[in-house]
Amino acid sequence: MKKLFAFVLTLAVCVTCMAGIAAVQAEESVALPDYYKTCLDDYTAINCAGAPKTENGVRYLHIIGDEGTNDAYFFPENGWGPTLDHPVLLFKYRSSGGTGQFFFTTPALEPGAPGTYIDQEFAAAETEWQYLVYDFSANGFACFNEDANKVSFFRIDPNSITWMDYSYVAFFKTADEANAFADAEKAGKVTLFDEGKILTAKYVVSPRNLDPMQFNTHESVAVEFTVPEGKSFKAFILTASPTWGPQENANLDAVIYAWNNDYDTTIEGIQLGTFREEEHADNMNLVLDFGVILPPGKYVIVMTAEDDSIGAWGGNLDEINFDAVFYTDDEEYEMWFPFSELLLVEGTEYAIELPTPAPTAEPTEKPTAAPTEQATEAPTAAPTAAPTEVPATAEPAKSTEDKKGLSTGALIGIIAGGIAVAAAVIAVIAVKGKKKK
């Protein structure tokens, strides 16, 4: 009986320790806030160049301003900014030092209107990361006016700052919450990046060179392109897509198809994915992500816009990559091509298997539309400056920092194994005790 009591006591201690370990580890882990944003993989840099890097386990975007320019800025493709509920920004950065700017637009205010920007001094920090906390609600920003309470486009302007390393921004309800998160991140209690995330890289299809086109002046527009061997398709990007000023219903629908013999046969085939953009903000990147990763091959994306103005800046007809072709109203159009990029994944590990198309007739040659007058309507409010070229970015490297110690799962597994052994021994002792009676 003494031995039985000892094993029961050991079992109780193990269970208590397991609960204690789980509680301690839970206290050491700090979740990312809902309004945490990073643009390391998906960003646009205007009048400056950006490159994702990793250093000592920290991933960041290294921004280099163009020499002689005072209008450099960068922003992520899906948009972010302060809100009425989360007005406090936490910005992790390093820089050469100087005066930059926070800048944004709202649906009710034109770019550069009073209360849509503020000059900000950035500390000179070559090696040590800086944590800037800024409360927009306490500084008269227009997004906290009842008539314009939604930020549709937020950017960071290094301006004449020579270089800046950007790690992330996060938006909080109070400055105290922002400072507490910064302290937790410095202490290593925050996991900033998902190691299992599928990493992508952007490649220029055509740099900007021509006037914009309004897609809603056509029944449809389409782009045909080829994903090269060894890479997979993630998204097609209409860079800095304009809406000709604030719009309420700048919407766009798109469908992607795998090429099958000719254009007509292709768009009558199987839809691989659909996309819809609603209330697009002027000059934000329009990222056509169909929720599916596609293998190397030729594809066609058909776009329709039936409401307010939405479109794309024109690309350079002498610099069209990826065997790309543009169509208007189902006819090839050789006089214009969108300023655009491809978001690709290295390798084909995550790509789906394409469905087998039905048998078709012999391919037919697609007629080419005769040149027409300028297809676009002059913008009523000129979109803000856009780059003449967007550099392709290398695929961000995954963190290789070793993780020390046992995970909660491993500890629980070890303890559970010990409990099972203890239970088995207790059962044997009980049986032997019965035989002695």
C-alpha positions in Angstrom: 0.0 0.0 0.0 2.9 2.4 0.6 4.1 1.8 -2.9 0.7 2.4 -4.3 0.4 5.7 -2.3 3.8 6.8 -3.6 2.7 6.4 -7.2 -0.6 8.1 -6.7 1.2 11.0 -5.1 3.7 11.2 -8.1 0.8 11.2 -10.5 -0.8 14.2 -8.7 2.5 16.1 -8.8 2.9 15.5 -12.5 -0.6 16.8 -13.3 0.0 19.9 -11.2 3.4 20.6 -12.9 1.8 20.2 -16.3 -0.8 22.8 -15.5 1.8 25.1 -14.1 4.0 24.9 -17.1 1.1 25.6 -19.5 0.1 28.6 -17.4 3.7 30.0 -17.3 4.1 29.6 -21.1 0.7 31.3 -21.7 1.9 34.3 -19.7 5.1 34.5 -21.7 3.2 34.7 -25.1 1.7 38.0 -26.3 -0.7 37.8 -29.2 -0.4 40.2 -32.1 -3.0 43.0 -32.1 -5.8 43.0 -34.6 -4.4 46.1 -36.2 -0.8 44.8 -36.7 0.4 45.4 -40.2 3.6 44.7 -42.2 4.3 45.3 -45.8 7.5 43.3 -46.1 6.1 41.0 -48.9 3.4 43.2 -50.5 4.4 46.8 -50.8 4.8 49.6 -53.3 7.8 52.0 -53.0 7.5 55.4 -54.8 10.7 57.4 -55.6 12.6 54.9 -53.5 13.6 51.3 -53.6 12.7 48.6 -51.1 14.2 45.2 -50.4 13.0 42.6 -47.8 15.9 41.5 -45.5 16.5 39.3 -42.4 19.0 40.2 -39.7 19.4 38.4 -36.3 16.0 36.7 -36.8 14.2 40.1 -37.5 12.7 40.5 -41.0 12.3 44.1 -42.3 12.0 46.2 -45.4 15.1 48.2 -46.3 14.1 51.5 -48.0 16.6 53.6 -49.9 15.4 57.0 -51.2 16.3 58.2 -54.7 19.0 60.7 -54.6 17.8 64.3 -54.9 14.1 63.6 -54.4 11.9 64.9 -51.5 8.8 62.8 -52.3 9.7 59.2 -51.4 7.0 57.1 -49.8 6.0 53.4 -49.3 2.8 51.6 -48.4 1.4 48.0 -48.3 -0.9 46.9 -51.0 -4.0 46.1 -49.0 -4.2 49.4 -47.1 -4.0 50.3 -43.4 -4.2 53.3 -41.1 -5.5 54.6 -37.8 -9.2 54.4 -37.0 -11.6 55.8 -34.5 -11.2 52.7 -32.3 -7.5 52.2 -32.9 -5.9 55.7 -33.2 -2.5 55.0 -31.7 0.3 53.9 -34.0 3.4 51.9 -32.9 6.1 52.0 -35.6 9.3 49.9 -35.4 12.1 51.3 -37.5 15.7 52.3 -37.9 16.9 55.2 -40.1 19.6 57.5 -41.1 17.7 60.2 -39.3 15.7 63.2 -40.5 12.2 64.6 -41.1 9.6 62.4 -42.7 5.9 62.4 -42.8 2.7 60.4 -42.0 0.2 60.9 -44.8 -3.3 59.6 -45.6 -6.5 60.2 -47.5 -10.1 59.6 -46.7 -13.1 59.2 -49.0 -14.3 62.7 -48.2 -10.9 64.5 -48.4 -8.6 65.2 -51.3 -4.9 64.1 -50.9 -2.9 66.8 -49.1 -6.0 68.5 -47.5 -5.4 70.0 -44.1 -5.3 67.3 -41.4 -4.2 64.5 -43.7 -0.5 64.7 -43.0 2.0 65.7 -40.4 5.8 66.1 -40.4 7.6 63.6 -38.1 11.2 63.5 -36.9 12.8 60.1 -37.2 15.8 59.4 -35.0 19.2 58.5 -36.4 19.6 54.8 -35.4 22.1 52.7 -37.3 21.7 49.4 -35.3 19.2 49.7 -32.5 15.5 49.4 -33.4 13.3 52.4 -32.4 9.7 52.2 -31.3 7.7 55.3 -32.1 4.3 55.7 -30.4 2.0 58.3 -32.0 -1.7 59.1 -31.0 -3.4 60.5 -34.1 -6.6 61.3 -32.2 -4.7 63.8 -30.0 -3.2 65.7 -32.9 -6.1 67.0 -35.0 -6.0 64.4 -37.8 -8.9 64.6 -40.3 -9.7 60.9 -40.0 -11.3 61.7 -36.6 -13.7 64.2 -38.1 -17.3 62.8 -38.2 -17.5 63.6 -41.9 -14.3 61.7 -42.8 -13.9 58.9 -40.2 -12.3 56.3 -42.5 -8.7 56.2 -43.7 -8.7 54.7 -47.2 -4.9 55.2 -47.8 -2.1 55.5 -45.3 1.6 55.8 -46.2 4.9 56.6 -44.6 7.1 59.2 -46.3 10.8 59.1 -45.6 11.1 62.1 -48.0 14.7 63.1 -48.0 15.8 60.6 -45.3 18.6 58.6 -47.0 17.5 55.2 -45.8 15.0 53.5 -43.4 14.5 50.0 -42.1 10.8 49.2 -41.5 9.7 46.3 -39.4 6.0 46.8 -38.7 3.2 49.1 -37.6 0.5 48.2 -35.1 -2.5 50.2 -34.1 -3.9 50.3 -30.5 -6.7 51.8 -28.5 -4.4 53.6 -26.1 -0.7 54.7 -25.9 -0.3 52.5 -22.8 -1.3 49.4 -24.8 1.1 50.4 -27.5 4.0 50.8 -25.1 3.2 47.5 -23.3 3.3 45.7 -26.7 6.6 47.3 -27.5 8.0 46.1 -24.2 6.7 42.6 -24.7 8.2 42.5 -28.3 11.6 43.7 -27.0 11.5 40.9 -24.3 10.9 38.3 -27.0 7.4 37.5 -26.0 5.8 38.2 -29.4 6.1 36.0 -32.5 6.0 38.6 -35.3 6.1 36.4 -38.4 4.4 33.1 -39.3 7.2 30.7 -40.3 4.7 28.6 -42.2 3.5 31.5 -44.4 3.9 31.1 -48.2 6.3 33.8 -49.2 6.0 35.6 -52.5 8.0 38.0 -54.7 6.8 40.7 -57.1 7.8 40.9 -60.7 7.1 43.9 -63.0 4.9 43.0 -66.0 5.1 46.5 -67.4 6.4 49.8 -65.7 4.3 52.9 -65.9 4.5 55.1 -69.0 1.0 55.8 -70.4 -2.2 57.6 -69.4 -4.7 55.6 -67.4 -7.7 53.8 -68.8 -11.2 53.6 -67.2 -12.3 49.9 -67.3 -15.9 50.8 -66.8 -16.0 52.4 -70.3 -15.7 48.8 -71.7 -17.9 45.8 -71.3 -14.8 43.9 -70.3 -11.0 44.1 -70.3 -8.6 41.2 -70.0 -4.9 40.4 -69.6 -3.2 37.2 -70.8 0.2 36.3 -69.4 2.5 33.3 -68.8 3.8 32.1 -65.5 7.4 30.8 -66.1 8.6 27.3 -65.2 9.7 26.9 -61.6 7.2 29.5 -60.2 3.5 29.6 -59.3 0.9 32.3 -59.7 -0.4 34.0 -56.5 -1.9 37.3 -57.7 -2.0 39.9 -60.5 -1.5 43.5 -59.3 -2.8 46.7 -61.0 -0.3 49.1 -59.5 -1.6 52.3 -58.0 -5.0 51.7 -59.6 -6.8 55.1 -60.0 -10.5 55.9 -59.4 -10.3 59.5 -60.6 -11.0 61.0 -57.2 -13.1 59.7 -54.2 -15.8 57.2 -55.4 -18.5 55.4 -53.5 -18.8 52.4 -55.8 -15.4 51.9 -57.5 -16.0 48.1 -57.8 -14.3 45.5 -60.1 -15.0 41.8 -60.7 -12.5 39.3 -62.2 -12.3 35.7 -63.3 -9.1 33.7 -64.1 -8.9 30.9 -66.7 -6.2 28.5 -67.9 -5.3 29.1 -71.5 -7.0 26.6 -73.9 -6.1 26.9 -77.6 -7.4 30.5 -78.2 -9.0 33.4 -76.3 -12.6 32.6 -77.1 -12.3 29.0 -76.1 -10.4 29.9 -72.9 -13.0 32.3 -71.5 -15.8 29.8 -72.2 -13.9 27.2 -70.2 -13.6 26.4 -66.5 -13.2 29.2 -64.0 -10.2 28.7 -61.8 -11.1 31.4 -59.4 -13.1 34.7 -59.0 -12.3 38.0 -57.3 -14.2 41.1 -56.4 -12.9 44.5 -55.2 -15.4 46.9 -53.6 -15.0 50.6 -52.8 -11.5 50.7 -54.2 -9.5 53.7 -52.9 -7.8 56.0 -55.5 -4.3 55.0 -56.4 -4.1 52.0 -54.1 -2.7 48.8 -55.6 -5.5 46.5 -56.8 -4.4 43.0 -55.9 -6.3 40.4 -57.8 -5.9 37.4 -55.5 -8.2 34.5 -56.6 -7.6 32.4 -53.5 -5.8 29.7 -55.4 -2.1 29.1 -56.3 -1.6 28.1 -59.9 1.2 26.2 -61.6 3.4 27.4 -64.5 1.5 28.1 -67.7 -0.6 30.6 -69.6 -3.6 32.3 -68.0 -6.3 34.9 -68.9 -7.9 37.3 -66.4 -11.2 38.9 -67.5 -12.2 42.0 -65.6 -15.6 43.9 -65.6 -16.5 47.2 -63.9 -20.1 48.4 -64.1 -20.3 51.1 -61.5 -18.1 54.2 -60.7 -14.7 54.9 -62.3 -11.9 52.4 -61.7 -9.0 51.4 -63.9 -5.3 51.3 -64.3 -2.3 53.5 -65.3 -0.8 52.6 -68.6 2.4 50.6 -68.9 5.4 50.8 -71.2 4.6 49.0 -74.5 8.3 48.4 -75.1 8.7 46.7 -71.7 6.0 44.1 -71.5 7.2 40.9 -69.8 5.7 37.4 -69.3 4.4 37.2 -72.9 1.5 39.4 -71.7 -1.3 40.6 -74.0 -4.2 43.1 -73.2 -7.8 42.8 -74.5 -10.7 45.2 -74.5 -14.2 43.8 -75.2 -12.7 40.4 -76.1 -10.4 41.7 -78.8 -6.6 42.1 -78.5 -5.7 45.8 -78.0 -2.1 46.6 -79.0 -2.1 50.3 -78.2 -2.2 50.1 -74.4 -1.2 47.8 -71.5 -1.7 48.3 -67.7 1.0 49.3 -65.3 1.1 46.0 -63.4 3.0 43.3 -61.5 2.8 39.6 -60.9 2.9 38.1 -57.4 4.7 34.7 -57.7 5.7 31.9 -55.4 9.0 30.2 -55.9 8.5 26.5 -56.9 5.3 24.6 -57.5 4.8 22.9 -54.1 1.6 24.8 -53.2 0.1 24.9 -56.7 -3.1 23.1 -57.5 -3.5 20.6 -60.4 -5.4 22.2 -63.3 -8.7 20.6 -64.5 -8.5 18.9 -67.9 -10.4 21.1 -70.4 -13.0 19.6 -72.8 -11.9 18.8 -76.4 -12.0 21.9 -78.6 -11.9 22.7 -82.3 -8.8 23.9 -84.0 -7.4 27.2 -82.6 -8.6 30.3 -84.5 -6.6 33.5 -84.9 -7.9 36.3 -82.7 -8.7 39.6 -84.6 -6.8 42.7 -83.5 -8.8 45.8 -82.8 -7.9 48.7 -85.1 -6.2 51.6 -83.3 -8.7 54.0 -81.8 -8.6 57.4 -80.1 -7.5 57.7 -76.5 -9.6 55.2 -74.6 -9.5 57.1 -71.4 -11.4 60.0 -70.0 -9.3 62.7 -68.4 -9.4 62.4 -64.6 -11.4 64.9 -62.8 -9.0 64.7 -59.9 -5.5 63.7 -61.0 -4.2 60.6 -59.1 -1.1 61.2 -56.9 2.4 60.6 -58.3 3.2 57.0 -59.3 6.5 55.4 -60.0 8.0 55.2 -63.5 9.2 51.7 -62.6 8.6 49.3 -59.8 11.6 47.1 -58.9 11.1 43.3 -58.7 11.8 42.1 -55.1 13.6 39.0 -54.0 11.6 36.4 -52.1 11.9 37.2 -48.4 14.0 34.7 -46.5 12.5 32.6 -43.8 13.9 33.0 -40.3 16.4 30.4 -39.5 16.8 31.3 -35.8 16.9 28.1 -33.7 14.1 27.7 -31.1 15.5 26.8 -27.7 13.8 24.7 -25.1 10.8 22.3 -25.3 7.5 23.4 -26.7 4.3 23.0 -24.6 3.3 20.1 -26.8 6.6 18.3 -26.2 6.4 18.8 -22.4 2.8 17.6 -22.3 3.7 14.5 -24.3 6.6 13.6 -21.9 4.4 14.1 -18.9 1.5 12.1 -20.4 3.9 9.3 -21.1 5.1 9.3 -17.5 1.5 9.3 -16.2 0.7 6.2 -18.4 3.7 4.3 -17.0 2.7 5.2 -13.5 -0.9 4.0 -14.1 0.4 0.7 -15.4 2.6 0.1 -12.4 -0.3 0.9 -10.0 -2.4 -1.7 -11.8 0.3 -4.4 -11.4 0.7 -3.6 -7.7 -3.1 -3.8 -7.2 -3.2 -7.2 -8.8 -0.3 -8.6 -6.7 -2.0 -7.3 -3.6 -5.2 -9.3 -4.4 -3.2 -12.5 -4.9 -1.6 -12.3 -1.4 -5.0 -12.3 0.4 
